[in-house]
Amino acid sequence: MTKRNKIMIVGASVLALGAGGASYAIATGDDENTPPIKGAALDHASAAALRSTGGGRVTETEVGDEESYYEVEVTKGDGSQVDVQLDRGFDVVGSSADHEESGEQGDD
């Protein structure tokens, strides 16, 4: 397969995800102890997490998270984040809203 064909396939995949109202970015683990999900596992985990959250954008992934085998962070259209926990079979075993501080201050 030529480099051009690979680029076209990747581009078509991104467009197909975007058309469905969901997308994912190149996702990385949060530190050196939790590597990112890669390859086909990234595709499966992202799809499962986006189904669970009803859409959004995958912004971070981890293999070997302390709560599950995979963790996928999804950022929703309103900016909120949800951490979706998946088992080895890509089944959702839990999720939680991510309440990290954004650094913004409200009006006093």
N, C-alpha and C positions, 0 to 999 in steps of 0.2 A: 504494500500500500504506500502510495507516495505521501509526502508531507502535506501537499495540497489537499489530498483526499481526507487525511486525518483532520485537518483544520476544518474542512467542510462538514465532516461528521460531527465534530465537537460543536461547531456553530449551529448546526441543525438541532442538536440536542438542547442547547441553551435556548434557542427560539421556541422549541416545543414546550419546554418547561415554562417559559415566560408566557406563552399563549394560554397555558392552563392556570395562570394566576399565581404561580409559585416559581421560585428560583433558588439557586444556591450559589454562593461564592466559593472560591477556593478556601476551604476551611482548614484551620490549623488547631493543633492541641494548645492548651493554655500554658503549658510549661514543658520542660524536658522530661518530666516523669509521666506525662500522659500524651502519648503520640496521637496525631490526628488519624481519623479514619481515611483510608485510601482505596483507590480502585473501585471495583464493583461493589464492595461493602459500603463505600461512601454513597454510591447511587441508591442502594437499597435502604440504608439508614436515613438518608435525606428524604426519600419518598415516604417512608413510614412516618417520620417526624412531621412532615408537611401535611400528610393526611390527618394526623392527630391534632394539629393546631388549626386546621382549616386554611392553611396557606401561610405565606410569609417568605422569608429569605433565610437560608441556613448561613449563620455567621461564624460558627465555631463547632468543632467536633472533637471528641476524645474517645480513645479506646482504653478500656481498663479503668473507667471512672470508678470512684469509690462507692457509688450507688448502684451501678449496673455495668454490663459489659460495654455498651456504647452510650455516649451522651451526645445529643445534638442540640445546639442552641439555635432557636429560631427567633428572628426579629420580625414582629408583626408590622403591618402597615402603619399603625399608630405609634410605633417606636418601642412598644413593650416587648419584653423578651421572655421566652418560655424555654426551659431546659427539659428536653424529652429524654427519658431513660428507656433504653431498649435492651432486650436480651440478645443472645447469640443468633437467634432466629429472626431478628428484627421485629419482634413483637414488643409493643409498648408495655412497659411494666410500671411506669409512673411518669409524672411531669410536675413541674412547679414553675411558678412565675419567678423570674430572676429579678431581684430587688436591689441590684447594685446602684449605688449613687452615681448620678450622671455628672455631678460637679456643678450643676446649674442651681442658682438660688432663686427662690420664689420672691414675689413682691412682699415687702413688710408693711 
